[in-house]
């Protein structure tokens, strides 16, 4: 089984491509009027970073459960 991964990218209006975002600085990357932040999380072995991300962004428990359960479908949140 592959090791768990948490990565994030930001797509900014008016700019080509994407920029990688350190998950420790994710709150600063979020700008609903000018950018979209994509978080790629794959069944992390260590759940602490995932729960830290949940607290930082105010994600619901169902989002965390979906990441930890590999049979869940991809989610999109606004």
PyMOL Python script that loads the backbone (N, CA, C, O; Angstrom):
from pymol import cmd

cmd.read_pdbstr("""\
ATOM      1  N   UNK A   1       0.850  -1.185   0.000  1.00  0.00           N
ATOM      2  CA  UNK A   1       0.000   0.000   0.000  1.00  0.00           C
ATOM      3  C   UNK A   1       0.892   1.244   0.000  1.00  0.00           C
ATOM      4  O   UNK A   1       1.859   1.296   0.760  1.00  0.00           O
ATOM      5  N   UNK A   2       0.590   2.259  -0.842  1.00  0.00           N
ATOM      6  CA  UNK A   2       1.404   3.462  -0.876  1.00  0.00           C
ATOM      7  C   UNK A   2       1.306   4.267   0.420  1.00  0.00           C
ATOM      8  O   UNK A   2       0.287   4.249   1.110  1.00  0.00           O
ATOM      9  N   UNK A   3       2.382   4.963   0.724  1.00  0.00           N
ATOM     10  CA  UNK A   3       2.426   5.811   1.903  1.00  0.00           C
ATOM     11  C   UNK A   3       1.473   6.992   1.718  1.00  0.00           C
ATOM     12  O   UNK A   3       1.303   7.474   0.598  1.00  0.00           O
ATOM     13  N   UNK A   4       0.859   7.458   2.788  1.00  0.00           N
ATOM     14  CA  UNK A   4      -0.065   8.584   2.720  1.00  0.00           C
ATOM     15  C   UNK A   4       0.629   9.880   2.335  1.00  0.00           C
ATOM     16  O   UNK A   4       1.803  10.087   2.642  1.00  0.00           O
ATOM     17  N   UNK A   5      -0.107  10.740   1.665  1.00  0.00           N
ATOM     18  CA  UNK A   5       0.450  12.006   1.178  1.00  0.00           C
ATOM     19  C   UNK A   5      -0.564  13.119   1.402  1.00  0.00           C
ATOM     20  O   UNK A   5      -1.763  12.920   1.205  1.00  0.00           O
ATOM     21  N   UNK A   6      -0.088  14.287   1.811  1.00  0.00           N
ATOM     22  CA  UNK A   6      -0.928  15.488   1.845  1.00  0.00           C
ATOM     23  C   UNK A   6      -0.158  16.574   1.111  1.00  0.00           C
ATOM     24  O   UNK A   6       0.929  16.970   1.532  1.00  0.00           O
ATOM     25  N   UNK A   7      -0.731  17.056   0.004  1.00  0.00           N
ATOM     26  CA  UNK A   7      -0.111  18.121  -0.792  1.00  0.00           C
ATOM     27  C   UNK A   7      -1.169  19.173  -1.091  1.00  0.00           C
ATOM     28  O   UNK A   7      -2.368  18.898  -1.049  1.00  0.00           O
ATOM     29  N   UNK A   8      -0.709  20.375  -1.390  1.00  0.00           N
ATOM     30  CA  UNK A   8      -1.659  21.448  -1.719  1.00  0.00           C
ATOM     31  C   UNK A   8      -1.086  22.327  -2.827  1.00  0.00           C
ATOM     32  O   UNK A   8       0.117  22.579  -2.892  1.00  0.00           O
ATOM     33  N   UNK A   9      -1.994  22.788  -3.699  1.00  0.00           N
ATOM     34  CA  UNK A   9      -1.636  23.713  -4.762  1.00  0.00           C
ATOM     35  C   UNK A   9      -2.638  24.851  -4.771  1.00  0.00           C
ATOM     36  O   UNK A   9      -3.782  24.702  -4.343  1.00  0.00           O
ATOM     37  N   UNK A  10      -2.183  25.988  -5.266  1.00  0.00           N
ATOM     38  CA  UNK A  10      -3.064  27.145  -5.392  1.00  0.00           C
ATOM     39  C   UNK A  10      -3.089  27.593  -6.845  1.00  0.00           C
ATOM     40  O   UNK A  10      -2.053  27.732  -7.495  1.00  0.00           O
ATOM     41  N   UNK A  11      -4.296  27.813  -7.329  1.00  0.00           N
ATOM     42  CA  UNK A  11      -4.521  28.339  -8.672  1.00  0.00           C
ATOM     43  C   UNK A  11      -5.063  29.751  -8.502  1.00  0.00           C
ATOM     44  O   UNK A  11      -6.121  29.946  -7.905  1.00  0.00           O
ATOM     45  N   UNK A  12      -4.338  30.737  -9.027  1.00  0.00           N
ATOM     46  CA  UNK A  12      -4.706  32.135  -8.861  1.00  0.00           C
ATOM     47  C   UNK A  12      -5.304  32.671 -10.161  1.00  0.00           C
ATOM     48  O   UNK A  12      -4.778  32.420 -11.245  1.00  0.00           O
ATOM     49  N   UNK A  13      -6.401  33.408 -10.043  1.00  0.00           N
ATOM     50  CA  UNK A  13      -7.058  34.016 -11.202  1.00  0.00           C
ATOM     51  C   UNK A  13      -6.061  34.914 -11.927  1.00  0.00           C
ATOM     52  O   UNK A  13      -5.382  35.732 -11.306  1.00  0.00           O
ATOM     53  N   UNK A  14      -5.980  34.753 -13.247  1.00  0.00           N
ATOM     54  CA  UNK A  14      -5.106  35.595 -14.056  1.00  0.00           C
ATOM     55  C   UNK A  14      -3.682  35.084 -14.191  1.00  0.00           C
ATOM     56  O   UNK A  14      -2.880  35.689 -14.904  1.00  0.00           O
ATOM     57  N   UNK A  15      -3.347  33.984 -13.525  1.00  0.00           N
ATOM     58  CA  UNK A  15      -2.003  33.404 -13.630  1.00  0.00           C
ATOM     59  C   UNK A  15      -2.103  32.013 -14.231  1.00  0.00           C
ATOM     60  O   UNK A  15      -3.012  31.246 -13.914  1.00  0.00           O
ATOM     61  N   UNK A  16      -1.157  31.700 -15.102  1.00  0.00           N
ATOM     62  CA  UNK A  16      -1.100  30.364 -15.671  1.00  0.00           C
ATOM     63  C   UNK A  16      -0.478  29.399 -14.674  1.00  0.00           C
ATOM     64  O   UNK A  16       0.402  29.768 -13.897  1.00  0.00           O
ATOM     65  N   UNK A  17      -0.944  28.170 -14.710  1.00  0.00           N
ATOM     66  CA  UNK A  17      -0.350  27.129 -13.878  1.00  0.00           C
ATOM     67  C   UNK A  17      -0.776  27.200 -12.430  1.00  0.00           C
ATOM     68  O   UNK A  17      -1.755  27.850 -12.065  1.00  0.00           O
ATOM     69  N   UNK A  18      -0.003  26.508 -11.629  1.00  0.00           N
ATOM     70  CA  UNK A  18      -0.309  26.418 -10.203  1.00  0.00           C
ATOM     71  C   UNK A  18       0.960  26.625  -9.407  1.00  0.00           C
ATOM     72  O   UNK A  18       2.067  26.541  -9.939  1.00  0.00           O
ATOM     73  N   UNK A  19       0.785  26.898  -8.126  1.00  0.00           N
ATOM     74  CA  UNK A  19       1.933  27.015  -7.235  1.00  0.00           C
ATOM     75  C   UNK A  19       1.714  26.074  -6.058  1.00  0.00           C
ATOM     76  O   UNK A  19       0.614  25.975  -5.514  1.00  0.00           O
ATOM     77  N   UNK A  20       2.781  25.392  -5.680  1.00  0.00           N
ATOM     78  CA  UNK A  20       2.667  24.478  -4.551  1.00  0.00           C
ATOM     79  C   UNK A  20       2.616  25.290  -3.266  1.00  0.00           C
ATOM     80  O   UNK A  20       3.297  26.306  -3.131  1.00  0.00           O
ATOM     81  N   UNK A  21       1.799  24.828  -2.323  1.00  0.00           N
ATOM     82  CA  UNK A  21       1.608  25.507  -1.047  1.00  0.00           C
ATOM     83  C   UNK A  21       2.017  24.556   0.068  1.00  0.00           C
ATOM     84  O   UNK A  21       1.614  23.393   0.082  1.00  0.00           O
ATOM     85  N   UNK A  22       2.809  25.053   0.992  1.00  0.00           N
ATOM     86  CA  UNK A  22       3.155  24.261   2.172  1.00  0.00           C
ATOM     87  C   UNK A  22       1.895  24.165   3.028  1.00  0.00           C
ATOM     88  O   UNK A  22       1.258  25.180   3.310  1.00  0.00           O
ATOM     89  N   UNK A  23       1.537  22.959   3.438  1.00  0.00           N
ATOM     90  CA  UNK A  23       0.298  22.793   4.197  1.00  0.00           C
ATOM     91  C   UNK A  23       0.348  23.537   5.535  1.00  0.00           C
ATOM     92  O   UNK A  23      -0.699  23.826   6.114  1.00  0.00           O
ATOM     93  N   UNK A  24       1.543  23.849   6.031  1.00  0.00           N
ATOM     94  CA  UNK A  24       1.656  24.628   7.267  1.00  0.00           C
ATOM     95  C   UNK A  24       1.203  26.070   7.045  1.00  0.00           C
ATOM     96  O   UNK A  24       0.831  26.756   7.996  1.00  0.00           O
ATOM     97  N   UNK A  25       1.233  26.533   5.789  1.00  0.00           N
ATOM     98  CA  UNK A  25       0.854  27.913   5.452  1.00  0.00           C
ATOM     99  C   UNK A  25      -0.451  27.964   4.661  1.00  0.00           C
ATOM    100  O   UNK A  25      -0.703  28.929   3.939  1.00  0.00           O
ATOM    101  N   UNK A  26      -1.266  26.949   4.793  1.00  0.00           N
ATOM    102  CA  UNK A  26      -2.459  26.819   3.959  1.00  0.00           C
ATOM    103  C   UNK A  26      -3.468  27.950   4.168  1.00  0.00           C
ATOM    104  O   UNK A  26      -4.111  28.389   3.214  1.00  0.00           O
ATOM    105  N   UNK A  27      -3.608  28.418   5.391  1.00  0.00           N
ATOM    106  CA  UNK A  27      -4.594  29.474   5.659  1.00  0.00           C
ATOM    107  C   UNK A  27      -4.270  30.745   4.871  1.00  0.00           C
ATOM    108  O   UNK A  27      -5.179  31.413   4.378  1.00  0.00           O
ATOM    109  N   UNK A  28      -2.989  31.084   4.748  1.00  0.00           N
ATOM    110  CA  UNK A  28      -2.591  32.273   3.988  1.00  0.00           C
ATOM    111  C   UNK A  28      -2.844  32.115   2.488  1.00  0.00           C
ATOM    112  O   UNK A  28      -3.000  33.106   1.774  1.00  0.00           O
ATOM    113  N   UNK A  29      -2.885  30.876   2.016  1.00  0.00           N
ATOM    114  CA  UNK A  29      -3.087  30.610   0.588  1.00  0.00           C
ATOM    115  C   UNK A  29      -4.549  30.740   0.180  1.00  0.00           C
ATOM    116  O   UNK A  29      -4.851  30.972  -0.991  1.00  0.00           O
ATOM    117  N   UNK A  30      -5.449  30.591   1.133  1.00  0.00           N
ATOM    118  CA  UNK A  30      -6.883  30.625   0.831  1.00  0.00           C
ATOM    119  C   UNK A  30      -7.334  32.062   0.625  1.00  0.00           C
ATOM    120  O   UNK A  30      -7.203  32.904   1.515  1.00  0.00           O
ATOM    121  N   UNK A  31      -7.865  32.330  -0.559  1.00  0.00           N
ATOM    122  CA  UNK A  31      -8.423  33.640  -0.899  1.00  0.00           C
ATOM    123  C   UNK A  31      -9.608  33.390  -1.831  1.00  0.00           C
ATOM    124  O   UNK A  31      -9.435  33.350  -3.049  1.00  0.00           O
ATOM    125  N   UNK A  32     -10.814  33.222  -1.274  1.00  0.00           N
ATOM    126  CA  UNK A  32     -11.974  32.814  -2.085  1.00  0.00           C
ATOM    127  C   UNK A  32     -12.273  33.696  -3.289  1.00  0.00           C
ATOM    128  O   UNK A  32     -12.884  33.227  -4.248  1.00  0.00           O
ATOM    129  N   UNK A  33     -11.860  34.959  -3.268  1.00  0.00           N
ATOM    130  CA  UNK A  33     -12.154  35.847  -4.382  1.00  0.00           C
ATOM    131  C   UNK A  33     -11.118  35.768  -5.503  1.00  0.00           C
ATOM    132  O   UNK A  33     -11.413  36.138  -6.640  1.00  0.00           O
ATOM    133  N   UNK A  34      -9.916  35.293  -5.200  1.00  0.00           N
ATOM    134  CA  UNK A  34      -8.844  35.330  -6.189  1.00  0.00           C
ATOM    135  C   UNK A  34      -8.149  34.001  -6.452  1.00  0.00           C
ATOM    136  O   UNK A  34      -7.349  33.906  -7.382  1.00  0.00           O
ATOM    137  N   UNK A  35      -8.430  32.981  -5.663  1.00  0.00           N
ATOM    138  CA  UNK A  35      -7.680  31.740  -5.832  1.00  0.00           C
ATOM    139  C   UNK A  35      -8.487  30.525  -5.391  1.00  0.00           C
ATOM    140  O   UNK A  35      -9.405  30.620  -4.576  1.00  0.00           O
ATOM    141  N   UNK A  36      -8.113  29.384  -5.956  1.00  0.00           N
ATOM    142  CA  UNK A  36      -8.658  28.096  -5.551  1.00  0.00           C
ATOM    143  C   UNK A  36      -7.502  27.291  -4.980  1.00  0.00           C
ATOM    144  O   UNK A  36      -6.426  27.232  -5.575  1.00  0.00           O
ATOM    145  N   UNK A  37      -7.722  26.678  -3.837  1.00  0.00           N
ATOM    146  CA  UNK A  37      -6.701  25.818  -3.235  1.00  0.00           C
ATOM    147  C   UNK A  37      -7.172  24.377  -3.354  1.00  0.00           C
ATOM    148  O   UNK A  37      -8.276  24.026  -2.937  1.00  0.00           O
ATOM    149  N   UNK A  38      -6.311  23.556  -3.930  1.00  0.00           N
ATOM    150  CA  UNK A  38      -6.608  22.133  -4.108  1.00  0.00           C
ATOM    151  C   UNK A  38      -5.744  21.360  -3.121  1.00  0.00           C
ATOM    152  O   UNK A  38      -4.523  21.519  -3.107  1.00  0.00           O
ATOM    153  N   UNK A  39      -6.365  20.528  -2.302  1.00  0.00           N
ATOM    154  CA  UNK A  39      -5.635  19.705  -1.339  1.00  0.00           C
ATOM    155  C   UNK A  39      -5.779  18.253  -1.768  1.00  0.00           C
ATOM    156  O   UNK A  39      -6.885  17.740  -1.938  1.00  0.00           O
ATOM    157  N   UNK A  40      -4.637  17.608  -1.938  1.00  0.00           N
ATOM    158  CA  UNK A  40      -4.585  16.210  -2.342  1.00  0.00           C
ATOM    159  C   UNK A  40      -4.149  15.412  -1.120  1.00  0.00           C
ATOM    160  O   UNK A  40      -2.995  15.500  -0.700  1.00  0.00           O
ATOM    161  N   UNK A  41      -5.051  14.647  -0.556  1.00  0.00           N
ATOM    162  CA  UNK A  41      -4.745  13.856   0.641  1.00  0.00           C
ATOM    163  C   UNK A  41      -5.085  12.402   0.370  1.00  0.00           C
ATOM    164  O   UNK A  41      -6.205  12.068  -0.017  1.00  0.00           O
ATOM    165  N   UNK A  42      -4.103  11.552   0.579  1.00  0.00           N
ATOM    166  CA  UNK A  42      -4.268  10.129   0.325  1.00  0.00           C
ATOM    167  C   UNK A  42      -3.983   9.346   1.592  1.00  0.00           C
ATOM    168  O   UNK A  42      -2.827   9.257   2.006  1.00  0.00           O
ATOM    169  N   UNK A  43      -4.975   8.791   2.201  1.00  0.00           N
ATOM    170  CA  UNK A  43      -4.885   7.916   3.372  1.00  0.00           C
ATOM    171  C   UNK A  43      -3.580   8.010   4.157  1.00  0.00           C
ATOM    172  O   UNK A  43      -2.775   7.078   4.127  1.00  0.00           O
ATOM    173  N   UNK A  44      -3.361   9.115   4.853  1.00  0.00           N
ATOM    174  CA  UNK A  44      -2.103   9.247   5.597  1.00  0.00           C
ATOM    175  C   UNK A  44      -1.977   8.204   6.709  1.00  0.00           C
ATOM    176  O   UNK A  44      -2.948   7.884   7.394  1.00  0.00           O
ATOM    177  N   UNK A  45      -0.753   7.681   6.870  1.00  0.00           N
ATOM    178  CA  UNK A  45      -0.498   6.727   7.949  1.00  0.00           C
ATOM    179  C   UNK A  45      -0.539   7.447   9.296  1.00  0.00           C
ATOM    180  O   UNK A  45      -1.060   6.925  10.282  1.00  0.00           O
ATOM    181  N   UNK A  46       0.022   8.656   9.314  1.00  0.00           N
ATOM    182  CA  UNK A  46       0.011   9.477  10.517  1.00  0.00           C
ATOM    183  C   UNK A  46      -1.131  10.479  10.367  1.00  0.00           C
ATOM    184  O   UNK A  46      -1.084  11.340   9.489  1.00  0.00           O
ATOM    185  N   UNK A  47      -2.141  10.379  11.200  1.00  0.00           N
ATOM    186  CA  UNK A  47      -3.330  11.222  11.072  1.00  0.00           C
ATOM    187  C   UNK A  47      -3.149  12.627  11.650  1.00  0.00           C
ATOM    188  O   UNK A  47      -3.999  13.489  11.421  1.00  0.00           O
ATOM    189  N   UNK A  48      -2.073  12.882  12.388  1.00  0.00           N
ATOM    190  CA  UNK A  48      -1.876  14.197  13.018  1.00  0.00           C
ATOM    191  C   UNK A  48      -1.856  15.343  12.006  1.00  0.00           C
ATOM    192  O   UNK A  48      -2.539  16.343  12.230  1.00  0.00           O
ATOM    193  N   UNK A  49      -1.095  15.244  10.887  1.00  0.00           N
ATOM    194  CA  UNK A  49      -1.121  16.351   9.923  1.00  0.00           C
ATOM    195  C   UNK A  49      -2.511  16.598   9.346  1.00  0.00           C
ATOM    196  O   UNK A  49      -2.893  17.740   9.092  1.00  0.00           O
ATOM    197  N   UNK A  50      -3.255  15.532   9.144  1.00  0.00           N
ATOM    198  CA  UNK A  50      -4.609  15.666   8.613  1.00  0.00           C
ATOM    199  C   UNK A  50      -5.521  16.378   9.604  1.00  0.00           C
ATOM    200  O   UNK A  50      -6.306  17.241   9.209  1.00  0.00           O
ATOM    201  N   UNK A  51      -5.429  16.034  10.870  1.00  0.00           N
ATOM    202  CA  UNK A  51      -6.251  16.695  11.883  1.00  0.00           C
ATOM    203  C   UNK A  51      -5.817  18.151  12.094  1.00  0.00           C
ATOM    204  O   UNK A  51      -6.645  19.006  12.408  1.00  0.00           O
ATOM    205  N   UNK A  52      -4.516  18.432  11.921  1.00  0.00           N
ATOM    206  CA  UNK A  52      -4.042  19.814  12.001  1.00  0.00           C
ATOM    207  C   UNK A  52      -4.624  20.634  10.843  1.00  0.00           C
ATOM    208  O   UNK A  52      -5.032  21.781  11.027  1.00  0.00           O
ATOM    209  N   UNK A  53      -4.654  20.040   9.667  1.00  0.00           N
ATOM    210  CA  UNK A  53      -5.238  20.699   8.500  1.00  0.00           C
ATOM    211  C   UNK A  53      -6.733  20.921   8.705  1.00  0.00           C
ATOM    212  O   UNK A  53      -7.267  21.964   8.330  1.00  0.00           O
ATOM    213  N   UNK A  54      -7.396  19.949   9.293  1.00  0.00           N
ATOM    214  CA  UNK A  54      -8.831  20.069   9.604  1.00  0.00           C
ATOM    215  C   UNK A  54      -9.076  21.262  10.520  1.00  0.00           C
ATOM    216  O   UNK A  54      -9.988  22.055  10.286  1.00  0.00           O
ATOM    217  N   UNK A  55      -8.267  21.386  11.552  1.00  0.00           N
ATOM    218  CA  UNK A  55      -8.429  22.505  12.492  1.00  0.00           C
ATOM    219  C   UNK A  55      -8.108  23.842  11.828  1.00  0.00           C
ATOM    220  O   UNK A  55      -8.797  24.835  12.063  1.00  0.00           O
ATOM    221  N   UNK A  56      -7.074  23.868  11.009  1.00  0.00           N
ATOM    222  CA  UNK A  56      -6.649  25.104  10.343  1.00  0.00           C
ATOM    223  C   UNK A  56      -7.713  25.648   9.392  1.00  0.00           C
ATOM    224  O   UNK A  56      -7.937  26.856   9.324  1.00  0.00           O
ATOM    225  N   UNK A  57      -8.364  24.748   8.660  1.00  0.00           N
ATOM    226  CA  UNK A  57      -9.343  25.174   7.660  1.00  0.00           C
ATOM    227  C   UNK A  57     -10.792  25.029   8.105  1.00  0.00           C
ATOM    228  O   UNK A  57     -11.706  25.431   7.384  1.00  0.00           O
ATOM    229  N   UNK A  58     -11.006  24.462   9.281  1.00  0.00           N
ATOM    230  CA  UNK A  58     -12.374  24.270   9.752  1.00  0.00           C
ATOM    231  C   UNK A  58     -13.127  23.209   8.969  1.00  0.00           C
ATOM    232  O   UNK A  58     -14.338  23.318   8.777  1.00  0.00           O
ATOM    233  N   UNK A  59     -12.418  22.187   8.515  1.00  0.00           N
ATOM    234  CA  UNK A  59     -13.047  21.103   7.758  1.00  0.00           C
ATOM    235  C   UNK A  59     -13.928  20.266   8.669  1.00  0.00           C
ATOM    236  O   UNK A  59     -13.640  20.121   9.857  1.00  0.00           O
ATOM    237  N   UNK A  60     -14.979  19.728   8.127  1.00  0.00           N
ATOM    238  CA  UNK A  60     -15.872  18.879   8.907  1.00  0.00           C
ATOM    239  C   UNK A  60     -15.296  17.486   9.102  1.00  0.00           C
ATOM    240  O   UNK A  60     -14.408  17.062   8.363  1.00  0.00           O
ATOM    241  N   UNK A  61     -15.800  16.787  10.088  1.00  0.00           N
ATOM    242  CA  UNK A  61     -15.339  15.431  10.390  1.00  0.00           C
ATOM    243  C   UNK A  61     -15.590  14.481   9.222  1.00  0.00           C
ATOM    244  O   UNK A  61     -14.838  13.524   9.034  1.00  0.00           O
ATOM    245  N   UNK A  62     -16.634  14.731   8.437  1.00  0.00           N
ATOM    246  CA  UNK A  62     -16.921  13.845   7.305  1.00  0.00           C
ATOM    247  C   UNK A  62     -15.832  13.922   6.237  1.00  0.00           C
ATOM    248  O   UNK A  62     -15.567  12.941   5.541  1.00  0.00           O
ATOM    249  N   UNK A  63     -15.203  15.089   6.112  1.00  0.00           N
ATOM    250  CA  UNK A  63     -14.110  15.230   5.140  1.00  0.00           C
ATOM    251  C   UNK A  63     -12.927  14.376   5.576  1.00  0.00           C
ATOM    252  O   UNK A  63     -12.339  13.664   4.762  1.00  0.00           O
ATOM    253  N   UNK A  64     -12.581  14.445   6.844  1.00  0.00           N
ATOM    254  CA  UNK A  64     -11.474  13.645   7.371  1.00  0.00           C
ATOM    255  C   UNK A  64     -11.795  12.162   7.235  1.00  0.00           C
ATOM    256  O   UNK A  64     -10.935  11.380   6.830  1.00  0.00           O
ATOM    257  N   UNK A  65     -13.003  11.769   7.562  1.00  0.00           N
ATOM    258  CA  UNK A  65     -13.404  10.367   7.428  1.00  0.00           C
ATOM    259  C   UNK A  65     -13.286   9.900   5.973  1.00  0.00           C
ATOM    260  O   UNK A  65     -12.864   8.773   5.713  1.00  0.00           O
ATOM    261  N   UNK A  66     -13.657  10.759   5.037  1.00  0.00           N
ATOM    262  CA  UNK A  66     -13.578  10.403   3.623  1.00  0.00           C
ATOM    263  C   UNK A  66     -12.130  10.193   3.188  1.00  0.00           C
ATOM    264  O   UNK A  66     -11.850   9.302   2.386  1.00  0.00           O
ATOM    265  N   UNK A  67     -11.223  10.990   3.698  1.00  0.00           N
ATOM    266  CA  UNK A  67      -9.804  10.841   3.351  1.00  0.00           C
ATOM    267  C   UNK A  67      -9.249   9.552   3.937  1.00  0.00           C
ATOM    268  O   UNK A  67      -8.465   8.858   3.289  1.00  0.00           O
ATOM    269  N   UNK A  68      -9.647   9.235   5.144  1.00  0.00           N
ATOM    270  CA  UNK A  68      -9.124   8.047   5.813  1.00  0.00           C
ATOM    271  C   UNK A  68      -9.733   6.752   5.277  1.00  0.00           C
ATOM    272  O   UNK A  68      -9.171   5.674   5.474  1.00  0.00           O
ATOM    273  N   UNK A  69     -10.867   6.851   4.607  1.00  0.00           N
ATOM    274  CA  UNK A  69     -11.516   5.672   4.035  1.00  0.00           C
ATOM    275  C   UNK A  69     -11.283   5.691   2.524  1.00  0.00           C
ATOM    276  O   UNK A  69     -11.947   6.447   1.815  1.00  0.00           O
ATOM    277  N   UNK A  70     -10.357   4.881   2.019  1.00  0.00           N
ATOM    278  CA  UNK A  70     -10.007   4.932   0.598  1.00  0.00           C
ATOM    279  C   UNK A  70     -11.144   4.577  -0.364  1.00  0.00           C
ATOM    280  O   UNK A  70     -11.015   4.812  -1.565  1.00  0.00           O
ATOM    281  N   UNK A  71     -12.234   4.029   0.121  1.00  0.00           N
ATOM    282  CA  UNK A  71     -13.348   3.693  -0.767  1.00  0.00           C
ATOM    283  C   UNK A  71     -14.276   4.882  -1.003  1.00  0.00           C
ATOM    284  O   UNK A  71     -15.183   4.798  -1.831  1.00  0.00           O
ATOM    285  N   UNK A  72     -14.063   5.991  -0.288  1.00  0.00           N
ATOM    286  CA  UNK A  72     -14.896   7.182  -0.462  1.00  0.00           C
ATOM    287  C   UNK A  72     -14.566   7.881  -1.780  1.00  0.00           C
ATOM    288  O   UNK A  72     -13.453   7.760  -2.292  1.00  0.00           O
ATOM    289  N   UNK A  73     -15.525   8.602  -2.316  1.00  0.00           N
ATOM    290  CA  UNK A  73     -15.335   9.357  -3.553  1.00  0.00           C
ATOM    291  C   UNK A  73     -14.702  10.716  -3.261  1.00  0.00           C
ATOM    292  O   UNK A  73     -14.738  11.192  -2.127  1.00  0.00           O
ATOM    293  N   UNK A  74     -14.130  11.327  -4.272  1.00  0.00           N
ATOM    294  CA  UNK A  74     -13.505  12.629  -4.174  1.00  0.00           C
ATOM    295  C   UNK A  74     -14.531  13.682  -3.740  1.00  0.00           C
ATOM    296  O   UNK A  74     -15.686  13.638  -4.164  1.00  0.00           O
ATOM    297  N   UNK A  75     -14.104  14.630  -2.892  1.00  0.00           N
ATOM    298  CA  UNK A  75     -14.989  15.688  -2.391  1.00  0.00           C
ATOM    299  C   UNK A  75     -14.488  17.048  -2.879  1.00  0.00           C
ATOM    300  O   UNK A  75     -13.290  17.246  -3.081  1.00  0.00           O
ATOM    301  N   UNK A  76     -15.407  17.963  -3.060  1.00  0.00           N
ATOM    302  CA  UNK A  76     -15.098  19.338  -3.406  1.00  0.00           C
ATOM    303  C   UNK A  76     -15.860  20.221  -2.431  1.00  0.00           C
ATOM    304  O   UNK A  76     -17.072  20.072  -2.275  1.00  0.00           O
ATOM    305  N   UNK A  77     -15.154  21.147  -1.770  1.00  0.00           N
ATOM    306  CA  UNK A  77     -15.785  22.056  -0.807  1.00  0.00           C
ATOM    307  C   UNK A  77     -15.570  23.491  -1.227  1.00  0.00           C
ATOM    308  O   UNK A  77     -14.502  23.839  -1.732  1.00  0.00           O
ATOM    309  N   UNK A  78     -16.562  24.322  -1.025  1.00  0.00           N
ATOM    310  CA  UNK A  78     -16.419  25.772  -1.230  1.00  0.00           C
ATOM    311  C   UNK A  78     -16.312  26.441   0.101  1.00  0.00           C
ATOM    312  O   UNK A  78     -16.185  27.664   0.168  1.00  0.00           O
TER     313      UNK A  78
END
""", "prot")
cmd.dss("prot")
cmd.show_as("cartoon", "prot")
cmd.util.cbc("prot")
cmd.orient("prot")
